[in-house]
Amino acid sequence: MSHIRGHQGDRRATAYGGGWLTVPLPRPDARLRLYCLPWAGAGAGAYRSWAEWFPPSVEVVPVALPGRERRLGEPPLRTVEAVADALVPVLADHIDRPYAVFGHSMGALVGYESVCRLTEAGRPPVRLVASGSRAPHRPLREAGLHPLPRDRFLRAVRRLQPEPGGALDSPEMAELVAPALQADFTAAETYLRPVGGPLGCPVSALGGTADPLVDERDLRAWERHTTGPFACHTVEGGHLFVTAAAVRVRETVLAALDANLDDLVRDE
């Protein structure tokens, strides 16, 4: 969970699905689509660089949530379930090839809730990659930040994840991004789902070695949410290792997806 870096987004990206889905680099012949869900306060633009990095076999589709970037004028959603209520029908309408889901922090929980529903509807992913997040059944280890008054909340987020030059360093930008940021923290910190969900796809959990919010037990607990294969990986860094060690994160995700791509080739 961290600050929004900006609110303009990627003006070159193609948006569809009522504005929920963006495609920085369309790849109509890709074998696999990778939906990417942002962390608290972030937007679809956080994954813009992923589109060109991944090979032509993977089409990267960042998810654009209300309350930021192009959707800044829309009210943010305050529960993981509310995000899934709106997102899952959009995804279901546009699944025309095998897909995987990557989510960081809050995005991992939204991704999990969404793929649970899609699996129940007979549209499972080939893989879920849960990054920087406790498993859905594990409660917070410390009191959450979302109930704090706005000023105290923003100060706590700055201490939690310092980001020189980030949006919260500017009072004007902080005023713009704070509603979505606090709504996202509310969603992430209040979400709990018991063990025993419907997932049978492979699940990969990814964590930072110095993440103050998520420890190894939180990561390994993801194994209890699938009957399929499970893998756990760590990357150097704190909670925002997804940006600080972006290349390493992408390499780890691609290595996980390679097995799925090989299976798709064999099935053809």
N, C-alpha and C positions, 0 to 999 in steps of 0.2 A: 504494500500500500504506500502510495507516495503522491507527490504533487503532479498537477497537470503542467506540462512544459509550455503549452500554448493553446490558443483556441481557434486558430484559423484552419488547422488540419492540412491535408494534402489536396490542393486544388486540382491536381492532375488525376486523382483517383476516380474511377467509375463507381458510382453508388447505385445499388438496387435493393430490392426487398424492403421498400418503404424507408430507405435510408439506413437500414440496419447493417447492410453488408457493403464493403468497399473492395475494389480490386485494383490495387496500384499497377499491376502488370498482368493483364488478361492472358491466360494460357488455355485456350479452348481444347487443346489436345493433351493436356496434362492427365496423367493416370490417377492422380490423387489430389484432393483439395484439402488444404490445411486452414481451418477456421481458427483465428487467433483472438483470444479474449483479453482485454486489458486489465491491469491492476487498478486499485482505487485511485480515482482522479485522472487516470490516463485516458487517451483516446485512441482511435484507430491508427492515427499517425505514428504511434509508438512502434508499429510494426512495418512502417513504410520500407525501411531498408531490408527487411526480410524478403520482400518479393523478388528482388533482383539477385539476392544471395543464393536462394534455393535453386536447384537444377530445374530444367524445363519440365521434368516429370511431376513437379509439385506446383500447384497454383495456390498462392497465399491469399487468403481472404480475411482481413481484419474486420472485427465486429465493432460497429459504431454505436455506443450507448447514448441515451438521451442526456442532455445537460452539459455537453462539451463539444468543442470543435464545431462542425457544421450543425450540430443539434443543440447548440448552446441555449437556444430559446425554449427548449422543451424541459419540463420538470424532470429531475433525476428520480430514479426508482430506488426505494429504500429497503427492499428485501431481495434476496437471491431468487426467491420464488416468483416475485413480480417480474424480474428480468426474464426468467425462463418462460413465464406466461406469454410474454410478448415475443420473445426470440424464437422459441421452438416452432411455432407455426410458420415463421419465415424460413427457417432452416429446412423444415419438412417440405416446403413448396419448391425448394431450389436444390435438393439433393438429387443430382443426375449422374453421380459417379461416386466411387468410394471416397470417404472423407475421414480425416482425423481432427482432433480438437486439441489445441494448446491454450492453456490459461495460466496466468501468473497471479498469485495471491488471491484477491477477490475473484479474478477471472477463472482461476482453477475451480472454485466452488460453483460459479455460474456454469462453467463447462460441465462439471460433474452432474449438476441438477438437470441440465439440458440433455446430456446424453443418456441419463437414466430415462427420461421421458421419451426420447427418440427410440431407445432400445425397446421400451415397452410397446411402442407403436410399430415395431418391426423394422426400424431404420437405424440399426446400430452403427457406430463408427468402427473403423479398423484399429484405432488406438486413441487413448486419452493420455495426454501429457499434463500432469498436474505439477506446477512449478511454484515454489515459494509459499506453500500453503499447508496448514494442518489438514489431516484427514477429516472428512465431514462429521464423523461421530465424536471427535475429540474437542472438548470445550477449550476456551481460551485459558492459558496458563496464568494470565494476569487480568486485572480489570480492563475493560475496553475503553477506548478513547471517545467513542461516538456520543456518550451522554454529556460530555463536557460543554460548557458555554463556548460559543464560537471562538472567542479570543484565546481561551485556554486550549481549546482543541487544536488550533493552528500552531500554537507554540509547542504543543506536545508532538505534533507531526514533524515540525522542524527538528526537534531534538531526536526523534526516532530515526529520521532519515535525512541528515543534512544534505542539501543539494545546492551548492553555491551557484548563483545565477538562475535558480529555479523560479517558478511562478510565485511562490510564497514570499520571495524577497521583495516583491513589488506590492505595495498596498493596493494599487488599482487592480493588478492581476489577481491578488489574493481574494479580493472581493468577488471577482468573476468566478473563480474556480472553487471557492469554499463550499457552495451548496452541493455540487456534485461530489466533492471530496468527502464531506461529512455524510452524505447519503450512502456513498460507497462503503465507508467504514461501518456504518450502521448495518448494511447488508452483510458484510463479511463477518462482523463480530457477533451477529445474532443468529447466524445460520448453523443448524445442527440437523443431521440426518442419520438415523440409526443404521447400524451394520445390517447387511442383508439385502442390498439393492439388486437390481436386475443385471448388472454389468457382467458380460462374459468376454469382453474385448481385452486385449493387453492394456495394462496401465503402467506408465512410467512416472515416477515421482522424482522431482529435481529440486535440490535445495542448496542454499548458500552456507559455506562453512562457518560464517560469522553472523548468521541471521539471528537477530535478537528475538524474533517472533516465532520462529519455527525451528524445532530441534530434530534430531535424527529419528526420535520416536514418533514425532508427528508425521514425518515423511513415510516411515516404514509402515505406519498404520493404514496407509492407503491400500495396502495389499488385501485388507479385509473387505474391500468394496468391489472386488471382482473375483470371478471364478477362473479368469484367464491368467496368462503369464503376467508377472510383475517384475519390475526392475527399479532400483533406487540409485540415483546418481547425485554427487555433490560437485559444486563449482565454487571456486574461491570468491568470497565476497559476502556482503551483508544482504539485507532484504531486497535491495534493488540490483542484485547480481545480474538480473536479466538485461540490464543496460550496461553495467560496469564490465561485465564479461560476456558481452553480446555474442561475439564470435564463438566462444566456447559453448554457450547455450545452444546456438544454432547447430553447431557440429553435433552436439549430443542429441538434439531433436532429430536431425537428419539420420544419424546412425540408427536411432530407434525406428524411423520410418522406412529405412532401407529394407528391413525384414518384411514390412507390409508391401512395399513395392515389388520385392521378389515374388511374394505370394501372388500378387496381381498378375505378374507376367506369366507365372506358371499356370494360372487359371485361364489364360486366354487361349 
